[in-house]
Amino acid sequence: MDTKQSSRSILSFFIPFLIAYLGSKGIFYYFSFEYSLFSDPFDIQKLLIDFSVFIVLFYGGTILVKYFIGSKNKPA
């Protein structure tokens, strides 16, 4: 596998993950939302909120990464 392709595939996962992680932490801090899956009692509503925010931010980050990587590859 090409090293350029390998680093691109790593970045296409790592950058959206970082956006989702930091974005969800910021959103939860702003709204004073706290839920820890392993230490708090199980609450399906809080679990769905937690996962949904992360997934939406991850998806948005994936779209941004594809847009910027795709615009770099287009010839001028």
C-alpha positions in Angstrom: 0.0 0.0 0.0 1.2 3.5 -0.8 2.4 5.5 2.2 0.5 8.5 1.0 -2.7 6.5 0.7 -2.1 4.9 4.1 -1.6 8.2 5.9 -4.7 9.6 4.1 -6.8 6.7 5.3 -5.6 7.2 8.9 -6.3 10.9 8.7 -9.8 10.3 7.2 -10.6 8.4 10.5 -8.6 10.3 13.1 -9.6 13.9 12.2 -13.4 13.2 12.3 -12.9 11.2 15.5 -11.1 14.2 17.0 -13.8 16.6 15.8 -16.5 14.4 17.3 -14.7 13.8 20.6 -13.8 17.4 21.2 -17.1 18.7 19.8 -19.2 16.5 22.0 -17.2 17.4 25.1 -17.7 21.1 24.2 -21.4 20.7 23.6 -22.0 18.7 26.8 -20.0 21.2 28.8 -22.1 24.1 27.3 -25.4 22.3 28.2 -24.1 20.9 31.5 -24.9 17.4 30.3 -23.1 14.6 32.2 -23.4 10.9 31.6 -20.8 8.2 32.1 -21.8 4.8 30.8 -19.7 2.9 33.3 -20.2 4.9 36.5 -23.8 6.2 36.2 -26.9 4.1 36.4 -28.1 2.9 32.9 -30.3 5.5 31.3 -31.3 4.8 27.7 -32.3 8.4 26.9 -28.9 9.8 28.1 -27.1 7.0 26.3 -28.9 7.8 23.0 -28.1 11.5 23.4 -24.5 10.8 24.0 -24.1 8.4 21.0 -26.2 10.6 18.7 -24.2 13.7 19.3 -20.9 11.8 18.7 -22.2 10.1 15.6 -23.6 13.4 14.1 -20.3 15.2 14.7 -18.3 12.3 13.4 -20.3 12.2 10.2 -20.0 16.0 9.8 -16.2 15.6 10.3 -16.1 12.9 7.7 -17.8 15.0 5.2 -15.4 17.9 5.9 -12.3 15.7 5.5 -13.6 14.2 2.2 -14.3 17.7 0.9 -10.8 19.0 1.8 -9.0 15.9 0.6 -11.0 15.9 -2.6 -10.4 19.5 -3.3 -6.6 19.0 -2.8 -6.6 16.2 -5.4 -8.4 18.1 -8.2 -6.1 19.5 -10.8 -6.1 23.3 -11.1 
